[in-house]
Amino acid sequence: MKKVLSIISIAILSILLFSCKSTSVPDYTNDEEVYLNALKLFNDKDYREALQLFDVILLQYPASKYADDAQYHIAEINFLEEKYVLASFNYQKLMRNYPASDYVKISFYKSALCNYYLSPSFDRDQKYTRDAIKSFQDFQMVYPGDSLSIESDKKIQELRNKLANREYYTAELYKKIDSPISSIIYYDEVIKNYPDTKFYEPSFFGKIETLYEIGKYEQLKSLIQLYKSKFPESDNYSKVLPVYSFGTFDEAQKVVPQMDRAIEKGAKVIKLHSIYIKGKEYVNWIDDAYLLIGKANHYKQDYRAATRTFNFIINQYKNNPIKYDAMIWLALSSTQLGEYGVAQSNLDQVNNKINLGKAPKYLLRDFNTAYANFYVKQENYTPAIDYLIPAIKLNKKKDTKTRLRFILAQIYQLNGDLAKASENYHLVIKKNPPYEMAFNAKINMAMCYDAATGDSKTLEKRLVKMLKDQKNKEYLDQIYYALAEVALRNKDYNKAVEYLKLSVSSSTGNNYQKAISALKLADLYFDRTEYEKAQAYYDSTIMFLPKTHDKWEVIKSKADVLNELVKNINIVRVEDSLQYMAKLKPSERDMIINNAIAAILKEEQKKAEEENANRQALNVLQSGNQNKGNTQGAAGEWYFYNTSAMSFGFTEFKKKWGKRKLEDLWRISNKQTFEFSEDMKNKDKSSDDPNDTLAAVTNPKNRNFYLKNLPLTEEKMKISNEKIQEALYNTGFIYYEGLKDLNKAREAFDTLLYRYPNGIKTASAYYQLYRLYGDLENKSKRDYYKNLIIQNYPESDYAKILSDPEYYKQLQKKKNESNILYEETYQAFLNANYNKVINNFNIASEKYSTSPVFPKFSYLETLSRGKIFGKDTLVASLHRFINTFKGHEIIPLAQAVLDFVNKGNEISMAGSSTSINSNENNKPKKPSVKKEEQPLKTETPTNNKANEATQLTAHKEADTSNIQNTKPKKIENSLYKFDSKTTHFFILIVDASKVNINVLKVKISDFNRKHYASNNLTVTSVIYNQNTHLISVEQFMNAGDAINYYKSITADSYIYSNLNKENSADFVITTENFTTFYKLKDIDGYKKFFESAYLSQ
């Protein structure tokens, strides 16, 4: 048997040898001849023969200079024949055996590309998909600046979308087969691992729907809030919805890459296929390509480019019906730009042509929708009705039709046609729209209740039932608001107030609704002259109402007036309380103080018990998490990684504070930033030393805390009474001038005169009552107060005004003259003409020594003497000035200069930043609720900054610069200058020891290519210091373009994935400012300037 097998083996071997010999390659004399013949066969696509010759080179000439060429072409043949596994093997073999070859880079990329092509459809095993992603990422790390790295990123994004699609598809599959828990697991996979894919938002929404279906309302509530924070383009149902939801500019940037791709493809079609001869286009789809380009520009919110394209179509294709499509789109872009005349003209032309039969009827749908948008955009709602009704009929898409009907119902509701509004809201609900729209339709139906004809009890029961529905927990504020509206229609004021309070307190996720509810409540209190309550809710309104609201300025002005009123009312209350305490017997006073301290200690003990209970609850939660093992996280998990603990803390915070913005001084709405010197900071530190006087007066558990402000001496009692008189007078003045409440004003002035008949404000109160009774047309009372002023205060300005009507004009003339002279003096000081300053001061001393502006003359004269005669004269003059004008607003400034000079500093070092304006008024600041009148803001310099504490000049207030300014503006106390018109750079400073600079530059270049392809931006880098590199993107034509880029790139998670505040800084900067910045290496200083000049506007 063995002999037979041996014979058979010899026979087979003979056949194989014969076969090989019959197909053997020709004899070549050298390796070059073999390679050239192989290359010719390769180019002729005779891959089988070429492969044999390339093998010959590797086998017979392994050290040949053509060996790497042969290896590469073998891999290429495998690739072209779609043998990707073998191709990948041969590409990697080249990289391994010939690391110095010129083919290494392309082989690296193509090896990854092999895995890319091996990647199957999303519903199959994704091993090759993950291998491809890793290979492309490895390539990017080795060749970060190469153009193939950008192509690699596109492939990675495509592959990640495929992986996300697989998880999303699985989630949807489980959802269909009624396995919600499993579907949530796969939705979470997308949310956690693929936030950069197109399946991220659908997975969020899918999880929301699933949680709603299974009744997990607590989880649903928090997820909806997270969804809204991540996708803020959702509609605001508190206002009439826009007809088209084009989103904000920042939101539009998300689709810029796709729109740019559409523009690129449209332009390519036109370039390659257009046949335009003698004014006629012979290729039918060229006009469609132009329209596509215009639409793409519109969707990326480049409305100017869009209008240019649409105008081109209209002029180029005058005899083509497509021009009417372009006219409608031109109207849409013009409406977005606010060019309503252009929009209306084009829509009217389209309408005329349709009516004449010269334009196709299919345009009626888009025409009516665009015209409705034209009116809604201008908030001119009533005319929009005539276009919304046909637009609803002509639109076939369910979502569009339902949205338009909801808008129609909103307009009917605004116009008071509640029956039609209810009817349309009912039709919206029947169409089974998204839950938020359905909910708001139900709420608005309730608010359309007519008290004269409706059944309020049934409606109220329906709304109360909605309150009990768990899935409505997020919308309690809106339900309570609707209940308040019903109560107001029934004229039940008290119930309306209670519902509105509940609306404000239950609103944790919808800041706009919170603001609207607070505003409604504030207005109710205001109308009933309950001003202190109104002030509290106007304050809440300002905190949450967006500044873009059309009534924001009016509300802010009203809130400012009420804040001033309440401040003065509280001064009276506090001083009265302090005087009451001061007049008590020491034993009675001690008993009250002891009770107050006991109450504080009791409250602290209660809080300590609550905190202890909370800690125990938190420990229980953490123990539970440990027991759950891998499903909930490992034991000892950090608080901010522990979702249960985070949720618990968040819930507790909301119970106490509600929904608050993450910002400094978040507890209060009227935020002002105060800076203290180091001495003050040290003084603020608490002390346990019972003998520490400072600790005693700041510790509410110490008796001295309550005694510190008591007017226990005659001098302190006098000061307290003066404060009360000032506050009572200001209260009456605000009632009179600010709120036009004559009765309350009269009560305040009468109280002042009753308590202080011969006080410091008696003459002023008489004069205001004289005016007030004049407004009331009560001549006898008016004359009574006139006579009191003339008899008791004959030398006052009030008496002279009443006795001589021309006196006021003369007084005003004198005041104007003094102001003019001050302006001249001020300019002389700026021009270093110090002798003229002193001369003008002498003139002012003779003519205007009683003028409110005279202290400013004196201050300029003081500084001028210092400039002329030196430091000693300056110090003496400042002492004299401070003693002469005690209490004047300039004194803190003068004191700051004196302190600066006394520390040994030269006077030439002093800066200039404090405003001293000549337009003063002896009367209290006149409050107003009118939109156009703003309260005067004054600033007092702090003592802790040298460049602020060393003022030797006074100058006028400069207007705040903003991003739209056309003139360069020097920011006070800054080395940098703001100029919105000049060119700007974007700067990113990074720690090179923690960030791969080359990879980061590639990412930025990729971002620019995706989002700013037409801007021709360049990316460069320089060494900033030893471990820090500065990357710049240049250049932008103005500040607006630069800031738009800044907002866009800093929001990109791909670029900022490894960056944080510790290892990076970013800003935009002009060429001029960059020179100063780079010389000083002043990151912190420029960042402060950048935030003030750019980001705060």
URGIUR-V104899 format. One record per helix or strand. SS is the DSSP state (@ for helix, = for strand). FROM is the first residue (numbers start at 0). LEN is the number of residues. If there is no record, write none. Layout:
BEGIN
SS,FROM,LEN / SS,FROM,LEN
END
This chain:
BEGIN
@,1,21 / @,30,13 / @,46,14 / @,66,14 / @,83,14 / @,103,15 / @,126,16 / @,146,30 / @,179,14 / @,199,15 / @,216,14 / @,248,25 / =,275,2 / =,279,2 / @,285,14 / @,302,14 / @,321,16 / @,339,16 / @,362,15 / @,380,14 / @,397,17 / @,417,13 / @,434,13 / @,455,13 / @,469,20 / @,492,14 / @,510,17 / @,530,14 / @,551,32 / @,585,42 / @,628,3 / @,638,3 / @,642,15 / @,677,6 / @,692,6 / @,702,5 / @,713,25 / @,741,14 / @,761,14 / @,778,14 / @,796,7 / @,806,24 / @,833,14 / @,853,16 / @,870,14 / @,890,12 / @,906,3 / =,910,1 / =,914,1 / @,945,4 / =,950,1 / =,954,1 / =,968,2 / =,976,2 / =,983,8 / @,996,15 / @,1012,3 / =,1017,6 / =,1027,9 / @,1038,12 / =,1063,7 / @,1070,10 / @,1082,13
END
